[in-house]
């Protein structure tokens, strides 16, 4: 991922937090038949391995896990994003030398991938993933709420993914390369937008 210094997120804990805020990642592998990608909820175990390990699962019918992986797999976590019109820049009125851009946050993690079918490992992944997304609900659902035979049958229909992270990049592009007057204009413009995600991006734009 091309990441100019102004947009680089270097702190690992901060990058982990960005990953957790993304509820769906793109899991990508290179194969002899070309790239393959699947949108997946993934969870991070930051205490495993040197840089953490990502877990998820695919449908057994998904051909991605059956194709030999060339090199490392890639998980892409895209955070909030917003279009930025140059009309918001104070510098537009000064010299007019401005163009549109896009603000966004992103994390790319890569590493060797392991696909597995062991029932107990799959049950652990499903249980942990479910607990993550059910947390905060008054009556969180758990796999143990369903009949055991039913869950066992469901587990036979999936394949687990384990990806130890060997490369981790974080990027937060939020107009940091613009003068403060331009940043203020973008922040105010996005705050006035009718798009909910624009409001989130507005909050991320740094001003003094």
C-alpha positions, 0 to 999 in steps of 0.5 A, a space after each residue: 500500500 502506497 503510504 506517504 509519511 504524512 498518512 502513515 500510522 506507525 503505532 501497532 496498537 493504533 493499527 489493531 484498533 483500526 482493524 477492530 473497527 472494521 466489521 468486514 475485511 477483504 481476504 485476498 489470495 494470489 493463485 495460478 488462476 489469478 487473484 481470489 477475494 472473499 469479504 469476511 468478518 475476521 478477528 485478531 488475536 494480538 497475543 498470538 505470534 509476533 504481530 498477531 494472528 487473524 482468524 476467519 472461516 470460508 464456506 467449504 463450497 468456496 473455491 478460494 481455499 482449494 486453490 494453492 496460494 502463491 506467496 502470502 495472503 492479504 487481508 484489507 480492512 477499509 475504514 470510513 471514507 469520504 469524497 473531498 471537493 476542492 470547493 471546501 479548500 480556502 486555497 481555492 479562492 487564493 490560487 485555484 490550484 486544487 483538485 478533488 481527493 478522497 479521505 479514508 483509513 485502511 489497514 493491510 495485513 499479510 502473511 502465510 495462510 493455513 486452511 483447516 477443517 478440524 472440528 474443535 478449531 472451527 468451533 473455537 473460531 466460530 465461538 470467538 467470532 460470534 462473541 465478538 459481534 454479539 457483545 453489547 447485546 442484552 441477550 447475546 446469542 452463542 452457538 451453544 444456544 442451537 442444538 449441538 447436532 445442528 452446529 456440528 452440521 454447520 461446522 462441516 460446511 465451513 473451512 477455517 482460516 489462520 493467518 499469522 501477520 508478518 507485514 502490517 501497514 496502517 494508513 489514515 489519509 485525512 487531509 494532513 497534507 493540506 494547510 489548516 485553513 483547507 483542513 477546516 474547510 473539509 471538516 466543516 463541509 463533511 460535517 454538513 453532509 447528509 451522509 453519516 460516514 462523512 460525519 465520521 470522517 469529519 471527526 478524524 480530520 486533525 486541526 489545531 
